[in-house]
Amino acid sequence: MVQGKTPLTLSCIGAGRAGKTLCRLFAEQQCRFEISIGQIINRSRASAQEAVTFIGQGQPGEGFENLSPANIWLIASPDDAISAVSERLSESGVLRKGDIVFHCSGSLSSDNLSTATDIAYRASVHPIHSFADPQNSLHNFSTTACAIEGDQQASAILTELFTAIGGHCFALDADKKALYHAATVMASNNLVSLLSLSQQLLEAAGIETQGGENILQSLAENSLNNYFNTDGIAALTGPISRGDSKTIKAHIESLKEYPDGLKVYASLGEIAVGLSAQQGYANSEQLVTISRFLNAVKKNKN
Ligand SMILES: NC(=O)c1ccc[n+]([C@@H]2O[C@H](COP(=O)([O-])OP(=O)(O)OC[C@H]3O[C@@H](n4cnc5c(N)ncnc54)[C@H](OP(=O)(O)O)[C@@H]3O)[C@@H](O)[C@H]2O)c1
């Protein structure tokens, strides 16, 4: 133990991509808490052992029967298992007064931790980060925004720990989590779906996008850079920004054979009309015409 530091043991149930990365970052951070990793409990012992090797600390646990006490319990199982896992943790009798139990789900609040509230403090911390490659996440987690809600005692300590690993913590209302998470999914998962749809339409246009350089890459990267380096509205270019209604009509015609693409195009186009109105390049008559074309798609009239 380093002199002057408060030693805390953290055990993790569900040390997959997010869980094992956070455990390793916590074990290596330097704040007033010295974190030792306790038990790692996954569905299979082999997977728990693999996580222990990645973290460089801890012991693979054997289910919920022989749990050792810990000050902090991270439940990083899939969202659907969080409630059942926390129930089993509570029933195991290992929790002591003042322990902290938290999960990392974006959409669920700490109310989903069925841990007895008069024993442990509960919280949820959602890092707005993709842990797709844990090794990479060890290097690029820093500056990740982390949404925290839950008991004040748990939130205070977890804010210190997440700040120590480079997180930028902010408070979130428990009852707004589903909406908040839907918003983050738009910027991450749905962005991937949108790029995939764009690629499928290019292929339908006879353009080979597999292999070699992806012709969408610099366009997409420029748009993202422009969005985050301006007020966002200024990043919009293209036919709706200019008010080119005939181009929009041609796009809609070309997409008729691709109903999924057409629906997405029309919905996002409506949002672009709102942004374009704020930019002021297109006049209101042009934007009304474009809106009429897009609305007709929604009403299935074109
Ligand atoms: N991945 C991300 O980018 C990300 C980002 C932000 C937040 N989160 C949140 O982090 C949590 C974990 O997500 P993940 O992507 O890291 O999941 P994951 O990679 O699929 O890992 C889930 C882990 O949970 C274990 N597990 C499943 N059911 C269990 C049970 N009943 N008891 C004990 N362990 C169990 C699995 O064990 P086995 O290996 O033995 O199957 C696995 O190690 C979720 O709440 C998610 O919303 C994830």
The ligand as an ORCA input file, in Angstrom:
! r2SCAN-3c Opt
* xyz 0 1
  N     -18.841     -2.277    -24.859
  C     -19.013     -0.968    -24.828
  O     -18.538     -0.265    -25.736
  C     -19.759     -0.323    -23.679
  C     -19.734      1.081    -23.576
  C     -20.381      1.691    -22.497
  C     -21.074      0.906    -21.567
  N     -21.103     -0.453    -21.732
  C     -21.868     -1.242    -20.755
  O     -20.975     -2.151    -20.125
  C     -21.671     -3.355    -19.804
  C     -20.916     -4.538    -20.412
  O     -20.886     -4.406    -21.807
  P     -19.729     -5.165    -22.660
  O     -19.867     -4.690    -24.057
  O     -18.422     -5.029    -21.969
  O     -20.225     -6.679    -22.563
  P     -19.431     -8.003    -23.016
  O     -18.141     -7.672    -23.665
  O     -20.410     -8.833    -23.756
  O     -19.090     -8.719    -21.626
  C     -20.079     -9.155    -20.754
  C     -19.422     -9.984    -19.682
  O     -20.449    -10.334    -18.747
  C     -20.309    -11.695    -18.413
  N     -21.624    -12.190    -18.027
  C     -22.741    -12.342    -18.791
  N     -23.767    -12.790    -18.059
  C     -23.284    -12.943    -16.806
  C     -23.838    -13.428    -15.601
  N     -25.100    -13.806    -15.528
  N     -23.034    -13.459    -14.493
  C     -21.741    -13.072    -14.554
  N     -21.151    -12.607    -15.683
  C     -21.911    -12.545    -16.782
  C     -19.736    -12.362    -19.652
  O     -19.072    -13.538    -19.232
  P     -18.500    -14.643    -20.266
  O     -17.291    -13.992    -20.889
  O     -18.149    -15.808    -19.419
  O     -19.603    -14.891    -21.263
  C     -18.806    -11.284    -20.187
  O     -17.519    -11.397    -19.620
  C     -23.103     -3.197    -20.331
  O     -23.925     -2.737    -19.278
  C     -22.954     -2.106    -21.393
  O     -24.154     -1.361    -21.570
  C     -20.472     -1.076    -22.765
*
